[in-house]
Amino acid sequence: MRIRFWGVRGSLPAPLLPGQIKSKISAILERLTPRDIASPSDKERFLAALPSWLFGTAGGNTPCVSVHCGDYRERIVLDAGSGLRELGNAAAGESPKPVRYHLFFSHLHWDHIQGFPFFNPAYDPAVRIDFYYPKPGLEAVLSGQMRGPYFPVTLESAGAEKRFHQLKGSVTLKGVTITYRKMNHPGDSYAYRLDDGKHRFIYATDTELSAADFVQNRENTAFFRRADLIILDSQYTLGEAIEKYNWGHSAFSMAVDFAANWRIKHLVLFHHDPAYDDKKLSYILRSARWYMERMNIKGIKISLAMEGMEITV
């Protein structure tokens, strides 16, 4: 399974502002010496040595993650935040183009559905889109945001073939079995586990981890234990998580504890706060790794979700 991140922010899109771009350029210029531009290889060396928060960005789109399972004509997609637009634009340049999408929703808060009206494949009659959600009413929600005065094009007039499925249990697509579990979030949110028989990964955005999620009972063990990868809500610092109790999001330190509890190999910090700039996100990643070392936790890789990042499991 090849996993690609198209949107990694929570709550609302957070594009880089002009002042932030200028600050990055200024910080880079302060590090520059004549030796760094003496030759093309020196320039490459200088750029490669820059911290990722300067030479790059986590991105500003809201959640969307795609999964490629070997069939270039199909995609499994997790959530339809504004990152879904980027996925659709990229698909237009592929050959052959994908003609079928399996779109799973964690929940229906606006930051997880707002990209669908701008998803170009939804207007292509040659494309089929299957929608999946554990609760009824998904079609009405998507249709509701595509009506006046909110949007000029209706869901019904989008040309792709659309089929809606209310999940009642696991579903298997292209050899990947997808199961779900309700998590702790206002209005509920659902985590998804994808298992191809060799590897498994979990997508668990928008969850406020609690003691119940750490209990080693049969249900938790079957879903979480020994996953190869987890994409996990880690929006807050611990102080913010305490201050914003019951808001439905987790602290990065809790995410590390959770991955350790279930012996998960790779933790990806996800659903970044829209108020955090790239420097703050880099600090959170370093802090999560420091916390892991401080707590003497072994065997976990920690990454920061960034648009365009790909992970293969």
C-alpha positions as CSV (number, residue, x, y, z in Angstrom):
1,M,0.0,0.0,0.0
2,R,1.3,3.4,-1.0
3,I,-0.1,6.2,1.1
4,R,0.0,9.9,0.0
5,F,-0.9,13.0,1.9
6,W,-2.9,15.7,0.1
7,G,-4.2,17.6,3.1
8,V,-2.9,17.5,6.7
9,R,-4.4,20.5,8.5
10,G,-7.4,20.5,10.8
11,S,-10.4,22.9,11.3
12,L,-9.9,25.1,8.2
13,P,-7.3,25.6,5.4
14,A,-4.2,27.6,6.5
15,P,-2.2,28.7,3.4
16,L,1.2,30.3,3.8
17,L,0.8,34.1,4.2
18,P,3.0,36.6,2.4
19,G,4.6,37.6,5.7
20,Q,5.5,34.0,6.5
21,I,7.1,33.5,3.1
22,K,9.1,36.7,3.6
23,S,10.2,35.5,7.0
24,K,11.4,32.2,5.5
25,I,13.4,34.0,2.8
26,S,14.9,36.3,5.3
27,A,16.0,33.5,7.6
28,I,17.5,31.6,4.7
29,L,19.5,34.7,3.6
30,E,20.8,35.2,7.1
31,R,22.4,31.7,6.9
32,L,23.9,32.3,3.4
33,T,27.6,32.8,2.9
34,P,29.6,33.5,-0.3
35,R,30.9,29.9,-0.2
36,D,27.3,28.6,-0.3
37,I,26.8,30.0,-3.8
38,A,30.3,29.4,-5.2
39,S,29.1,26.6,-7.5
40,P,25.9,24.6,-8.3
41,S,27.0,21.8,-6.0
42,D,27.5,24.3,-3.2
43,K,24.0,25.7,-3.7
44,E,22.6,22.2,-3.5
45,R,24.5,21.4,-0.4
46,F,23.3,24.6,1.3
47,L,19.7,24.0,0.4
48,A,19.9,20.3,1.5
49,A,21.2,21.5,4.9
50,L,18.3,23.9,5.6
51,P,15.8,22.7,8.2
52,S,12.6,21.4,6.7
53,W,10.5,24.2,8.2
54,L,12.5,26.7,6.1
55,F,12.9,24.9,2.9
56,G,9.4,23.5,2.6
57,T,6.1,23.5,4.3
58,A,3.7,21.1,5.9
59,G,0.9,22.5,3.7
60,G,-2.3,24.3,4.4
61,N,-5.0,21.9,3.1
62,T,-7.5,20.1,5.3
63,P,-7.5,16.3,5.6
64,C,-7.2,14.0,2.6
65,V,-5.1,10.9,2.3
66,S,-5.1,8.5,-0.7
67,V,-4.1,4.8,-0.8
68,H,-2.8,3.1,-3.9
69,C,-3.1,-0.7,-3.8
70,G,-1.6,-1.7,-7.1
71,D,-4.4,-0.9,-9.5
72,Y,-3.6,2.4,-11.2
73,R,-7.2,2.8,-12.2
74,E,-8.6,2.9,-8.7
75,R,-7.9,4.9,-5.5
76,I,-9.0,4.5,-1.9
77,V,-9.4,8.0,-0.4
78,L,-9.7,8.9,3.3
79,D,-11.6,12.1,3.8
80,A,-12.5,14.9,1.4
81,G,-11.0,18.0,2.9
82,S,-9.6,20.7,0.6
83,G,-6.6,18.4,-0.1
84,L,-9.0,16.4,-2.3
85,R,-8.8,19.1,-4.9
86,E,-5.1,18.6,-5.2
87,L,-5.6,14.8,-5.6
88,G,-8.1,15.5,-8.5
89,N,-5.7,17.9,-10.2
90,A,-2.8,15.4,-9.9
91,A,-5.0,12.6,-11.3
92,A,-5.7,14.6,-14.4
93,G,-2.0,14.3,-15.3
94,E,-1.8,10.5,-14.8
95,S,-1.8,8.0,-17.7
96,P,-4.0,6.0,-17.4
97,K,-6.2,8.2,-15.3
98,P,-8.0,6.7,-12.3
99,V,-11.6,5.9,-13.2
100,R,-12.9,4.7,-9.8
101,Y,-12.6,6.2,-6.3
102,H,-13.5,4.7,-3.0
103,L,-14.1,7.6,-0.7
104,F,-14.3,7.0,3.1
105,F,-15.3,9.6,5.6
106,S,-14.0,9.8,9.2
107,H,-16.9,12.2,10.0
108,L,-18.8,15.1,8.4
109,H,-17.4,18.2,9.9
110,W,-16.8,20.8,7.3
111,D,-13.0,20.5,7.1
112,H,-13.5,16.8,6.0
113,I,-16.0,17.4,3.3
114,Q,-15.3,20.9,1.9
115,G,-13.0,19.7,-0.9
116,F,-15.5,17.5,-2.7
117,P,-17.2,20.3,-4.7
118,F,-13.8,21.1,-6.2
119,F,-12.9,17.5,-7.0
120,N,-12.7,17.5,-10.8
121,P,-13.2,13.7,-11.3
122,A,-16.7,14.1,-9.7
123,Y,-17.7,15.9,-12.9
124,D,-16.4,13.3,-15.3
125,P,-19.0,10.8,-16.6
126,A,-16.3,8.2,-17.1
127,V,-15.6,8.1,-13.4
128,R,-17.4,6.2,-10.6
129,I,-17.2,7.3,-7.0
130,D,-18.2,5.0,-4.2
131,F,-18.9,6.8,-0.9
132,Y,-18.6,5.0,2.5
133,Y,-19.7,6.1,6.0
134,P,-20.9,4.2,9.0
135,K,-23.9,6.5,9.6
136,P,-26.9,7.2,7.4
137,G,-27.3,10.6,5.7
138,L,-24.0,11.0,3.9
139,E,-25.6,11.8,0.5
140,A,-27.8,14.5,2.1
141,V,-24.9,16.2,3.8
142,L,-22.7,16.3,0.6
143,S,-25.7,17.5,-1.4
144,G,-26.5,20.2,1.2
145,Q,-23.2,21.9,0.8
146,M,-23.6,21.9,-3.0
147,R,-26.8,24.0,-3.1
148,G,-27.4,27.7,-3.2
149,P,-26.3,30.0,-1.7
150,Y,-23.3,27.9,-0.8
151,F,-22.3,26.5,-4.2
152,P,-23.4,27.0,-7.8
153,V,-23.3,23.3,-8.9
154,T,-25.4,20.6,-7.3
155,L,-24.3,17.2,-6.4
156,E,-27.0,15.7,-8.7
157,S,-25.5,17.5,-11.7
158,A,-22.0,16.3,-11.1
159,G,-21.5,13.8,-14.0
160,A,-19.6,11.0,-12.3
161,E,-21.5,7.8,-11.3
162,K,-22.1,8.0,-7.6
163,R,-23.0,5.2,-5.2
164,F,-23.5,5.6,-1.5
165,H,-22.8,2.8,1.0
166,Q,-23.6,2.8,4.7
167,L,-21.0,0.6,6.4
168,K,-22.3,-2.2,8.4
169,G,-19.0,-4.1,8.9
170,S,-15.8,-4.6,7.0
171,V,-15.4,-4.1,3.3
172,T,-12.7,-5.6,1.0
173,L,-11.4,-3.6,-2.0
174,K,-8.5,-4.7,-4.2
175,G,-7.3,-7.2,-1.6
176,V,-7.4,-4.6,1.2
177,T,-9.9,-5.2,4.1
178,I,-11.1,-2.0,5.6
179,T,-12.7,-1.9,9.1
180,Y,-13.7,1.0,11.3
181,R,-14.1,1.9,14.9
182,K,-15.8,4.8,16.6
183,M,-13.5,7.3,18.3
184,N,-14.0,10.1,20.9
185,H,-15.0,13.3,19.1
186,P,-18.0,15.6,19.2
187,G,-20.6,14.1,16.9
188,D,-18.4,11.0,16.6
189,S,-15.5,10.2,14.3
190,Y,-14.4,6.9,12.9
191,A,-11.0,5.5,12.6
192,Y,-10.2,3.1,9.7
193,R,-7.9,0.2,9.6
194,L,-6.6,-1.0,6.2
195,D,-5.1,-4.5,6.0
196,D,-3.8,-6.2,2.9
197,G,-2.8,-9.4,4.6
198,K,0.8,-8.5,5.0
199,H,0.7,-4.9,6.4
200,R,-1.9,-2.8,8.1
201,F,-2.2,0.9,8.8
202,I,-4.7,3.0,10.7
203,Y,-6.2,6.4,9.9
204,A,-7.4,8.0,13.1
205,T,-7.9,11.7,12.7
206,D,-10.1,13.8,15.0
207,T,-9.9,11.8,18.2
208,E,-9.4,12.8,21.8
209,L,-7.6,9.8,23.2
210,S,-8.8,8.7,26.6
211,A,-7.9,5.9,29.1
212,A,-10.4,3.6,27.4
213,D,-8.3,3.7,24.2
214,F,-5.3,2.2,26.0
215,V,-7.2,-0.7,27.6
216,Q,-5.9,-4.0,26.3
217,N,-9.3,-5.6,25.7
218,R,-10.3,-7.7,22.7
219,E,-11.8,-4.9,20.6
220,N,-8.9,-2.5,21.1
221,T,-6.3,-5.2,20.5
222,A,-7.9,-6.4,17.3
223,F,-8.0,-2.9,15.9
224,F,-4.8,-1.2,17.0
225,R,-2.2,-3.8,18.0
226,R,1.1,-4.0,16.0
227,A,0.0,-1.8,13.1
228,D,2.8,-0.9,10.8
229,L,1.6,2.7,10.6
230,I,-0.9,5.0,12.3
231,I,-1.9,8.5,11.1
232,L,-3.1,10.0,14.3
233,D,-4.6,13.3,15.5
234,S,-2.0,15.1,17.5
235,Q,-3.2,18.7,17.1
236,Y,-2.2,20.0,20.5
237,T,0.6,20.3,23.0
238,L,-0.3,18.7,26.3
239,G,-1.1,22.1,27.8
240,E,-3.5,22.9,25.0
241,A,-5.1,19.5,25.3
242,I,-5.8,20.1,29.0
243,E,-7.1,23.6,28.3
244,K,-9.3,22.3,25.4
245,Y,-10.6,19.2,27.1
246,N,-13.6,17.7,25.2
247,W,-12.8,19.6,22.0
248,G,-12.0,16.2,20.4
249,H,-8.3,16.3,19.6
250,S,-5.2,14.9,21.2
251,A,-1.8,16.0,22.4
252,F,1.3,14.8,20.5
253,S,2.7,13.2,23.7
254,M,-0.5,11.2,24.1
255,A,-0.1,10.1,20.5
256,V,3.4,8.8,21.3
257,D,2.1,7.0,24.4
258,F,-0.7,5.4,22.3
259,A,1.7,4.2,19.6
260,A,3.9,2.7,22.3
261,N,1.0,1.1,24.1
262,W,-0.1,-0.8,21.0
263,R,3.4,-1.4,19.6
264,I,2.8,0.5,16.4
265,K,5.9,0.9,14.3
266,H,5.4,4.3,12.7
267,L,3.5,7.2,14.1
268,V,2.5,10.1,11.8
269,L,1.5,13.3,13.6
270,F,-1.6,14.6,11.8
271,H,-4.5,17.2,11.8
272,H,-2.2,20.2,12.4
273,D,-3.6,23.2,14.1
274,P,-4.3,26.0,11.6
275,A,-2.6,28.5,13.9
276,Y,0.7,26.6,13.8
277,D,3.4,27.7,11.3
278,D,6.0,25.4,10.0
279,K,8.5,26.3,12.7
280,K,6.0,25.4,15.4
281,L,5.2,22.1,13.7
282,S,8.9,21.3,13.4
283,Y,9.2,22.0,17.2
284,I,6.3,19.6,17.9
285,L,8.0,16.9,15.9
286,R,11.3,17.4,17.8
287,S,9.4,17.5,21.1
288,A,7.6,14.2,20.2
289,R,10.9,12.5,19.5
290,W,12.4,14.0,22.7
291,Y,9.5,12.8,24.7
292,M,9.9,9.3,23.2
293,E,13.6,9.2,24.2
294,R,12.8,10.7,27.6
295,M,10.2,8.0,28.3
296,N,12.7,5.3,27.1
297,I,10.3,4.2,24.4
298,K,11.9,2.1,21.7
299,G,11.1,0.9,18.2
300,I,8.8,3.8,17.0
301,K,9.5,6.0,14.1
302,I,7.8,9.4,14.3
303,S,7.0,11.6,11.3
304,L,5.2,14.9,10.7
305,A,2.4,14.7,8.1
306,M,3.3,16.9,5.1
307,E,1.4,17.5,1.9
308,G,3.0,15.4,-0.9
309,M,4.7,13.0,1.5
310,E,4.4,9.3,0.5
311,I,4.8,6.3,2.7
312,T,4.8,2.7,1.6
313,V,3.8,-0.1,3.9
